[in-house]
């Protein structure tokens, strides 16, 4: 977001409501600097004891008690502020930072300083003195505040950077965000970005579409990857175009997951595979693949294919994207099956972001030479008019295949039709699906049919057949 990080000798304000994450963020920064051999000074202007702060930090993986107090030093400025005001705080910061050789200085409680000043002029002078101190020491100073003062206030106009950590609630879910309002000396990624807090500390997730570029041609034009279903490969000209993304649309139980697992089961040591599921755990995926006669369990045991399960609980759109791309990069994945496009849609706080996010995600996958299949569930089980509003999904749907149930001869049957294939012709014939102990197979329907996509198929009359 900051195109490289904070600038030495600068002063930054971190603004946020109580509980937003300012304290964790600033302490994480201090311990990060300490791990790299630097000293950090943390000055609190609140009456809260440092022992309580330590108790809260002990559960964080970044916290290292052996760094306290030699590398990360905590000191209270409460008494100095009460007795000598702003002058006392400046004296404390100057003396302690020089004594320790601190390159990072955190002042927790800027609002307490605001309340203690006699005039705005005094406060502007204090902020200016801080900037001089930071420049002389070559230190980075962070000022934490829960004040809601606006952009025209002196502290925001005079400092080098202004970061906001906030929370928002949508329906029954709450989210944290991080926003850079100002950052001197460098460009930065504007707008709000989702933020997570876990026992690992603070993680900021820049919007995926702001950090990916248009992928160049990857040199795979004309190459094909088998779906694992020979009949389907024939229909689409020899397999899926390498580096493309495919959407399988169909109701529950139709065979979408089976076809996706069949595709990944064609992976090899040279072309590893990944199954990324939102609905079924790795154990259930292995059982399903084994029941359909696929070699996926063996490929998993050999380390050729990995299966990952992503919980749907309060999942964020960008978190999904970064986790997925990290797994792909880590193993050099070339065949990817994402089971549950609907879950990605549900994780979008702002639906308008879905199209640019998906474009960025599939663009990143294409750049890495990944051929991917996504599944999307259609609500209608059988019968009725076939109506699909692609919307944002068109960003991932270079190839689209539609799977449906039909009623024929008092039996419920499955069919598949190819809607489109990227830069390629294809067989538009509708084929019947069979799921056997050898996986998903396609075959021609028994004679000319009508009304297949309505779900209520019937044989053509002889006169209609010609």
Secondary structure as GFF3:
##gff-version 3
##sequence-region A 1 466
A	DSSP	beta_strand	11	16	.	.	.	ID=ss1
A	DSSP	alpha_helix	22	35	.	.	.	ID=ss2
A	DSSP	beta_strand	39	44	.	.	.	ID=ss3
A	DSSP	alpha_helix	50	57	.	.	.	ID=ss4
A	DSSP	three_ten_helix	65	67	.	.	.	ID=ss5
A	DSSP	beta_strand	72	76	.	.	.	ID=ss6
A	DSSP	alpha_helix	78	100	.	.	.	ID=ss7
A	DSSP	beta_strand	102	108	.	.	.	ID=ss8
A	DSSP	alpha_helix	110	116	.	.	.	ID=ss9
A	DSSP	alpha_helix	120	137	.	.	.	ID=ss10
A	DSSP	beta_strand	140	145	.	.	.	ID=ss11
A	DSSP	alpha_helix	154	158	.	.	.	ID=ss12
A	DSSP	beta_strand	161	170	.	.	.	ID=ss13
A	DSSP	beta_strand	173	183	.	.	.	ID=ss14
A	DSSP	beta_strand	192	198	.	.	.	ID=ss15
A	DSSP	beta_strand	201	205	.	.	.	ID=ss16
A	DSSP	three_ten_helix	208	210	.	.	.	ID=ss17
A	DSSP	beta_strand	224	225	.	.	.	ID=ss18
A	DSSP	alpha_helix	230	235	.	.	.	ID=ss19
A	DSSP	beta_strand	240	241	.	.	.	ID=ss20
A	DSSP	beta_strand	245	250	.	.	.	ID=ss21
A	DSSP	alpha_helix	256	264	.	.	.	ID=ss22
A	DSSP	beta_strand	273	277	.	.	.	ID=ss23
A	DSSP	alpha_helix	282	291	.	.	.	ID=ss24
A	DSSP	alpha_helix	296	301	.	.	.	ID=ss25
A	DSSP	beta_strand	305	309	.	.	.	ID=ss26
A	DSSP	alpha_helix	317	331	.	.	.	ID=ss27
A	DSSP	beta_strand	335	339	.	.	.	ID=ss28
A	DSSP	alpha_helix	341	346	.	.	.	ID=ss29
A	DSSP	alpha_helix	353	367	.	.	.	ID=ss30
A	DSSP	beta_strand	371	377	.	.	.	ID=ss31
A	DSSP	three_ten_helix	391	395	.	.	.	ID=ss32
A	DSSP	beta_strand	399	408	.	.	.	ID=ss33
A	DSSP	beta_strand	411	420	.	.	.	ID=ss34
A	DSSP	beta_strand	431	436	.	.	.	ID=ss35
A	DSSP	beta_strand	439	444	.	.	.	ID=ss36
A	DSSP	beta_strand	449	450	.	.	.	ID=ss37
A	DSSP	beta_strand	458	459	.	.	.	ID=ss38
A	DSSP	alpha_helix	462	465	.	.	.	ID=ss39
###
